[in-house]
């Protein structure tokens, strides 16, 4: 009989399918991970977990006199994080880009720079904006700390298939409009929960016309649209960018040719089906800015602050009212009349050389407004900084009155001294404008680099199209970043091999030691009865659950006091009497009943469920969750229950509001009132239920599949050898995977980490 015709696949389907190690009847999948990036904020607890089980953000001030982390990082908690990272990379043998390494920088900028990010790979990091790497046709997504530990131990993740979503943007972009405006417009159109449960593929002529850097900005903020990841099919623009990168196959080699042939196949088939599609005409997009406390709160720069009473539902009206109170804005105010205190150009969204060139073109020959307290430019990596300085961009910014900083995340998340003071207003090229994101009480307006540059000159939110030299074309045209390391760094196979750790045998590189170790048990969860606290809010982000100033701990415990900090406490530290968790009997709540959708949106930080758990909450009931937060709850033995029927959810909330106990019976998948009457039923995946009821962690169950992982890796080496380094190393006759070796870590360095699969 003739074979069945192959079903058309999307780009996401193809990459996902190629990485399946094992699939259970309920759809639970063990997915192989090709690339893992690690940084200091979400890794300490993961390394600690490996140790216990026997399983094998920094200042951007000048570093001219840098000696070591201990003396350089002034904040004690930040210093602890950085020194802990150094200890961990030394102990576990990971590649480390330290503070005095010119390649150091933001993980989502240095990965592509080094050619570590390649089409068709799976890429993860304990950072929600890992979606950035999807610009290369990679399946890249953020993970929680428990999943960081899982990848370090097994080189795999346990997951489920996502839905397919397509956003097609066609036509020519108007003057002054960039990729940042595209993604802000998209988020404004579909909302911050519009892509929940989906991987978004961006396509269309407008997307095809963008540089790789611009594509990275779009994929970076796909997480702000609620998506698990964003992807763009690789093309000639992609291949040109990758050619010559240190960790990409050598250009014009047989390995490069073989890789490019495979990469060309990474596009959606004609007739591939999507669960949701959005079509946008590029001419409808104008330079865009945010007015509120969510990335979906956007208007054209020519617009005005909206009136909350114009929103269609009371839920949205309340959200808008709250946002305007926080932002200190009045409905009807012209956006261009809003005065600023600070301007920030940087972040993993917009700190690449192309961004800096475009911003420099706007400010060249001008001065920032005298009314500004501060304007900063923070390059995304040491190499971007060096390239910008070689082109004289630093002189343009400094001459205009900007601060020219060292590479880092800086004011994007405000975990170092680069923060806003309460009620200060900032024009920012970062990706989130949540309450307190850039500093407690700080007010953030998101926009593109050229718009931020224009705002700095005017001192208010400004239309870049009114500023001279503002056609947004880069000051110096370049088809790709000129940041390839100099010859003395990586000039030959011998030089490369001097920083490579090459397997002496042809064994797979999964952490075999880890796979032979018993799992760490979690508390068993079968039935929970207790006080349920009602929370009538929508889009509760992780910054609201646990503000970033409390993320500097290297432990998983002790965060209960910081839970919902801005909602629970006044500026003087006193309690807000009207917040539910400050009231009796809710101070002792074990269950949280959230009536609004999209709970846990924003960051991948696992600190959010840790804070809930430390407070005593082990179950959350809500209509919907952000994907990463949903996963993180299960990793900690907690139960997130989805009740999307509004009437049933209101019944549960009514019981909670009356101060009564409710019972969540996981075995029978029902919720009961205090009298034992059934209020609701709920669904849960069989695998996750099994783990919760039996107190199993994912690493323990993955250990049982070590032989399947070995076989997958052997097949991977044969089919895509460039992922093992065969394209950029002679390997001196050796076979099998290779790994970038950790530079010996003195107690002086600090930076970001890149790992490839562990070798054993």
N, C-alpha and C positions, 0 to 999 in steps of 0.2 A: 504494500500500500504506500502511496506517496506520503511523505512526512507532512505534518501539519504546518501551515504557513506561520512563520514567526510573527508574533504580535509586535506591532510598532512600539518602541520604547522612547521615553523621554530621556534627556540627558541624566537626570537624577536616577531614573530606573537603571540605566546602564552602569553608572559608577557604583551604585549601591549593590546591584546584583553581582558585580565582579569581586566584591569583598565579603560575601557571605561565607562564613566558615560552617555554620550549623543553623538549622531552622526547625523550630518546634511546631507541633500541630496548631498551637494557639497563635502562631505568628511571631513568637519571640525569636529573635535572631541574634546570633553571635557574629559580630561584625569585626573584620580585621582592620587595624589602624596602621596606616603607613607612616604617618608623621605626627610627632607629639612635641608641642612647644610648652615649656614650663617657665613660670615666673614666681617671684617671691611671695605674692599675696595669697595664692590658692594652693601652694604646694607643701608648706610645712607639715600640715596635718596628714597629708598623703604619705610623705616619707616616714613620718612617725608611725603610721599604720603599718607600713612595710616592716619597720623595725620590730614593732610589738608582735606581729604575726610571724616573724622570722622570714619574711619575704624580701627573697632577694630581688614697691614703687619708690623711687629714689629722688634725691634733690637734683635740680637742673641748674644749680649755681655753678660758676666756673670751676674747673678741676685742675687748673694750672699747678697748684701746690698739693695735688692729691697724693696721699701716702698710703692710707688704708681706710677701709670702711669704718672701723672702730672710731677713728679720729675725725672722719669726714662727715658722717651722718650725725647730725646733732640730736634729732629726736630719738629718745631711748627706744620707743617701740619700733620705729622704722629701722633703726640700727640693728635691733634684734632680728627682724625679718630678714634683712640683707645678710647678716652674718650666719643666720640659720641656713639660708640658701647656699652660701659658700660651703658650709659644713656638709650639706646634703649632696651637692654635686661632687664634692671630693670623695665622699663615702660611697656614692653609687656610680661614679665614673661617667658623668654626663658632660657633654660639650658645654662650655661656659663662656659667654661673652661678658667679661668683667667691666668694671667701671672705667678702667684705663685702656680698654680695648676699643679701637676706633670703630669696630663693627657693632658695638653695643647700641641698644635702642629699644624701641617698642617692638614686641614680638611680631606684630602683624605688619611691620615694615621691614624688619631684618630678615624674616623668612623668605619673602619674595626676592629681596636683594641678593641673597646668597644662592638662589636657585633651589632652596630647600623645598619650596612649594612648586609642585609640578601638576600638570593636567591629569585628571583621572585618579588622583590619590585621595585617600581619606586623611583629613587633617583635624586634630583636636587640640584644645588648650583649655585650661581652667579659666576661661575668659569668654564672655558671650560674643565678643566681636571677632572671634575666630572665623565667623562667616565671611570676613574680608577675603580670605584665600579662595573663595568660590569664584572670584574673577578669572581664575585660571582654568575653570572647568573642574575644580576639585570639589569634593563633598566635604566642607569644612564647617565645624560647629563647636560651640562652647560646651563644656562639661563641668560638673561639680567636682569638688575635691575627692569625694569617694571614687568617682570615675577616673580622676587623675591617678589615684592609687591602683585602680583596676588595670589601666593601660600600662602603667609602669610594671605591674606584676605579670601581665598576660599578653600584652600587645593587642588586646581585643576589647570590645564593649558589648554589653547586652542591650539590645534596642528593639524597636519596632519600625516598620515601614512608615514613612510620612506620606501625606497627600501631595499631589502635584499641583502647583499653581504657576500660571504663566502671566507675566506682565510685559506687554509688548508696547514699546514706545517708538513711533514712527515719525519721520519728518525732520526738518532742520531746526536746531535749537535757536531761539531768538537771541539777539544781542544781550550779553550780560548774564546768560543762563548757563549754568554748569551742571555737572553730575550731582552735586549736592542739592541743587534746586530740584532736579528730577526726583531724587529719593524723598525729599521733604514733601514735594507735591504728591507723590504716591502715598506716603503715610497719611497725609491729610485726607486723601481720597478714600482709602480703605480702612483707616484707623489702626491703632496700635495692636489690635487683636485680629486684624484682617487676614494675617497669614498664619494664625495659630494652627499647629498641627501639620503645616505644609513646608515644603522646600520650594522657594520661588525661583523660577527661571526667568531672567531678564533677557529680552530679545527685541528685535526690531531695528530698523535702520539707524535710529538715533543712538541706540546702544552700541551697534557695530561701529559707529563713527567715533566712539570714545577711545582714548588711550587706555592702556592697562591700569594706570594710576587712577583715572577717573572711574573705571569699572570697579576698582577696589573700594572706592568711596561708596558706591551704590550697594555692593554686596555687604560692606561693613554695616550699613544701617538697615539691612533687611531684618535684623533681629528686632529693630525698633518697630517694625511692622508686625511683630509677633511670630515671624517665621522661624523655623528650626535652622534654616540656612538659606543663602542666596547663591545662585550659580549663573555663570555666563559661559556659553560654549567657546572653547579655544579656537583661534583662527590665526591668520598670518601675523596679526598684531601681537598675539600671545607668543608665538614662536620667535619673533624678532626680539621681544623683550628678554626671553630666556636664553637666547644664544650668548654664550660667553660667561654666563653666571658660574661661579665656582663649583656649585654642587649640581648643576645640570649636566646632561651628557655633552661631551665636547662637540661643538658645531662642526658640521661637514664630516663627522665620523660615521662609521656604519651604525654605531649605537644611536647616534642622533637621528639618522635617517629612519631607523626602525621605530624609534620613539615617536617621531613626528607622524609617521604613518598611522600609528595607533591613536595618537592625539586627534588626528583628523576625523576619526570615527566617532569622537565624543560630541555628538550633536543629536538633538531629538529627531526621531524618524518622522517622515511625513505620515500623518494620520495618528500620531501619538495622542493619547487622551489625557486631558487635564481635569482635575476636580473643580478648578476655578480659573477663570481667565479675565484679565483686565486689559483694555485697549486704550491707549493714551495718544493724543496728537501732540507732538512736541510744541507746536505753536501756541498751545494753551498754557504753557508753563512760563511763568515770570520769575524774576529774582524773588526768592521766598524766604520768609523769616518766621520764627515762632513767637507767639504772644503769651502763651500760658506755661503750664508745668508738665506738659506732655508733648512728645514729638509730633503728635497729630494736631496740635493747636497751631495751625499755620495760616498765614495770609500772604498775599503778594505785598512787597514793600510799599506799593502804592495804596494799600488798603488801610483800614482802621481797626482798632481793637473792637472785637464783636460784642454785641449785647447778649448776655446770657439768656435773656427772655426770648431770644429768637431761635434757641435750640429746640429740637422737636420733642424731647422727653424731659420729664422732671429730673431724672437721673443725670442727664447731660447738662441741664440748666444748673443744677447744684454743683456739678464738677466745675463748670465755667465760673460760677460765682466764687467758689473757693480759690480757683486759680488766679482770678483777678485780685482778690484780697491779698494773696501771697505776693503777687507780682507788683502790687501797688499801682494798678492801672485802672483807668476809667473807660467804660464803653464809649465808642465814638472817637477816641483820641487817634489822631493820625499816627501811623507807625513811625513816620519820619520826624515826628515831634518828640520822640522818646529819647531823653538824654541818657548818656552812658557814663559809667565810672571807670570801666576797664575794658580792654579788648584782648582777646586771646586767639592766636593763630597757632594751631598745633593739633595733637591727638592722633590716634590711629586712623581717624577718618580723613584728616587733611593736613598731614605734616610731611608730605613727600616733596621731592624737588620741583615737580610740576606745580604744586600748590604754592610753594614759596616764590617761584618765578612769576606766577600770575599776580600774587599779592604785591610783589615788589614793583611790578609794572604800574600798579595803581598808585603806589605811594612815592614813586621816584620823583625827586625834585620838590617834594611837599613836606609839610610838618604835621604831626598829629595835633589835634585840638588841645589848646591850653587847659581846657576844662577836665581832660582825662587825668585820672590819678595814675594810671599805669597802662602800658600796652606791651605785650610780650609776643615774641616769635620763638617757638620751641621746635626745632627740627625733630623728625621722627627717628633718626639714627645718627650715629657718628659719621657715617659715610655721606648721608644727605647733608649734614652740616659742613663737611669738608668740601663737597661739591658746590654748595651754595657760596661758600667763602671763596672758592676758586673763581666763581663767576662774579664776585663782588656784590652778591645780594646782601650779605651782612652789612656792608657799608651803606647800602641804600636804606635798610631798615634802621640802623643806628643813626644815620644822618636825619632820618625822619622823626626820631625820638623814641623808637621801639627799643625794648631790651632784647638782646640777642643771647639766647640761653643754650645750655647743653641739651643733648638729646634726652627725651623721657616723656612720660605721660603728663606730668605737670598739672596744670589747672583743669584738665579734663575731668578728673575725679577728685581733685583736691585732697590727696593723701600726703602731700608734702607741704611745705610752707606756701606754695603758690595757690592761695585760696581767696575767695571773696569774703569780705566781712558782712555781717547782717545788713540786708537791704541795699547792698551794692549791686549795681546792674552791669552785666557783661555781655558784649557781643562776642560769640564764641563759635569756632569752627568744629567744636566737638560734636558728640552724638546724642547727648541726653540733657534735658532741661528740667529734670525732676527737682522737687523741692530739696534744697540743701545739697544738690549734686556737686557744686563747685565751692561749697562752704556753707555752713549753717546759716540759713536766712538769706543766702545769696540768690540773685535773680538772673537767670540765664536766657539769652535769645540765641537760638541756633541759626547759622547761615553759612554761606560759602566763604572761601578765603578772600575772594575779591570784594565781597560784600562787607566782610569784617575790616578789610583794609580801608574801604570807603568810609565805614563808620568811624574808624580811628581818625581820619582826616577831618570829618565833620564834627565829631563829638556826640553825634546822635545816630540812631539807626538811619542809614542812608541808601539811596539808590545808586549803585555803582555806575549806571548808565549816564548819570549826570556828572561823573568825575572824569576829568581828562585822562587819556591813556588807558581807558577802561574796556577795551574790546575783549578782555580776558584771555587773549592768546598769550602763551608763555613768552616771557621776555627773550628767552633764548630757545629757539625750537630745538627739540631733541626727540628722536624716536624712542629712546629708552633712557633710563637713568644712567648717568655716567659715574656709577659708583662701584665698578668692578675693582676689587682689591688690587693694589699695585704689585708689580712683578715680584718684589721681595717677599710678598705674603704667600702667594700661591702661583708660582711661576712654572712648575713642572710637576710631573708625576711624583718625583722624589719629594718635592716640597709638600704636595698634597698628602702623600703617604706619611709624612712626618707629623701630620695632625689627624691621621686616621688610625682607628683601631681595627685591624683586619683579623677576621677569624682564622685561627690556625687549622680549622677543619671545616667541613661542609655541613655542620650541624645547624639546624634552625636556631633562631635567635630569641625565641620566647624565654622568659625567665623560668627555666626548668626548676630551679630551686623553689620558686614560689609555687609552682604547680604541684609540688609534692608535699606541701605543707597544709595542715588542717586550717580550715577557715576560722575567722574570729566570729563568735556567735553574737547575734543581736537579741534583744529582748523579744520574746514571743508575743505576738499580737493576735488575740482571738476575739476578745470582747472588751469594750471600754464603756464605763458608765461614769458620768460626772457632770459638773456644771459646764454649760456651753455659753460662751460669750458671743453676743451678736455684734457684727461689724457691718454697718450699712455703708459700704464704700466700693467703688469700682476702680479697676486698674491700679490696685495697690502694688506699688513697685518695691523691689528689694531695697532700694535706698530708704523707703519709708519703714520697711520691716526692720532693717538694721542699717543705720547710717554708716557711711564709709569711714568715719573717724574711729569706729570700733573694729575695723577689719585688721588692725595691726597685730592682733594676738596670734600666736603660733599654736594655740590650743583650740579644741572644739567646744570647750565648756566656758562657763562664766559670762555668757552673753545675754542671759535672761533680763538683767537690769537695763539693757540697752534696747530691748524689744520695743518697737514703735516709739522710739525716743522722742521725736519731735511732736508726736501726738500725745504722749504721756506727760511731758514735762514743759514747764515754762522756761524762758531764757535764764532765769535765776536759779533753775534747778528744782523749783517747787513743783508739786504734782498739779496737773490740770484735773480739777475735780469732776469735770463732765466727760472724761474719757472712760470708756467702759472698763478697761482693765484696772483702773484706779478705784473702781466701785466694788462694794460687796454685793453678791458673793463672787463676782467675776475675777477678783484677785487670785482665786484658786481654780480658775477654769482649766479644764483638761481638753476641751473641744472649742474650736473657733468656727462660728457660723457666719460666712461672708455672703452677703446678698447680691453683691455686684460681681460682674465677670472679670476675667483676666487677672486673677490673684497671682502675685509673685512675678510680675513682668519685670523686664529689665535685666539686671546682671545675672551671671551664672553663679555668683557667690553662694556657697553652701552655708555661709554664716547665717543666712535667713532661716532655714529650718533649724539650725543649731540654736538660734536665739529662741525660737518657739519652743523647742524641746527643753531648753534650760529653764524657761519660764514654767513649764509643766504641760504645755499643749502637745499632744501626740496625734491629734486628728483635726483636720480642717475640712469643713463642708462648704463647697462653693459651686457656682454654676459652671465655671471654667478656670483653667490655670494656664500660666505660661509653661511651655514644654519643659524647660530645664528645671524650673522650680518643682514641677510635678515629679520629675525623675529624682531630684535630690531628696524629696521627702521619703520615698521608698528606700533610698540608700541608707537612711538613718532609722529604719524601723518604724516610720510614721505612715499614717494612712490619709491620703487625700481622697475625699469622696466627691464625686461629681453628681450634683442634682440640678439638671438643667430645666426642669419643670418649675416655672416661677411660682405657681400656686403651692406646690409641695414644699418648695424651699421657704416660702413665707410661713407655712405651718410650723416648720422646724424653727425658724427665727422667732416665731411667736412664743414657742415653748422656752426658747433661750431668753427672750426678753422678760419673761415672767420669773426668771431666776430659778427655773426648774432644771433638774437633771435630765439628760437624755442618754440613751444607750445605743452604741454602735456595735452591732453584732456582725463581725467580719465573716464568721463561719457560714451564717445563713444569709449574709448580705442584706441586712435590714436595719432600719433605724427605728427605735421605739421611744415613746414618751416615758415620763417618770412612773406611770402606772403600768407600763409594760405593753401598751397598745402600739401596734405597728403604724408608723407615720409614713415610711417610705422604704422602697427597695433601691438598691444601687448595683451597678455593674463594676467588675474589676477583672483584669486579666488573670488568667489561671496561674501563670508563672509567678506573678507578683504576689498573689494571694498565698501561694504555696510558701514563698520565702518569708512573708510576714508571719504566717501562722507557725512556721517551724523555726523562726529566728535565724534564717540562713542569710549569709551575705553573698553577693554575686561572685566574688573571687572564688569562694569555696565551690560553688556550682561549676564555674568555668574550669576549675582544676580537673574535673572529670573528663574534659574534652581535649586534653593536651595532645593526644595523638592526631586528632583532626586538625589542630592548629599547626602541628609539624607538617602534615601533608599539604595543608594550604600554602605554607611558606615555601615548601619545595617547589610547588607548582608556580608560585609567584616569581621565584628566582628564574625559572625557565622562560616564563612568558613576558615578564617585564624586568629584565636584569638591570636596567638603568636605575631602578629603585634601590638596588643593592649597592650602587656605586660603581658598577662595572664600566659605565660610560666615561667616568672621570678618573679612574685609577687603573694602573696596569695590574695591580694586585700580585705581581711577582709569582704568577702561576697558581695562586690560591683560588679556590672556588667558594661560592656562597656569599652571604650578605656581609657588608662592611658597615662601620659606624664612625662618624666623626668623633675623634677622640677628645676627651676633656683635656684642655690645657691645664697643666698642674696649677692648682689653686692655692696661692699663698693666702695668708690671712688678710690680704690687702685688697683683693678684687671684689667686685660686685657687679652684677648685670643681669642679663636675661640668659636663659638656657635653651639650647636646642638639643633634642635627642632624636636619634633614629632608633629603630628596633634594638632592644637589648640582645646581646650575643651570648650564647652558652655552647 
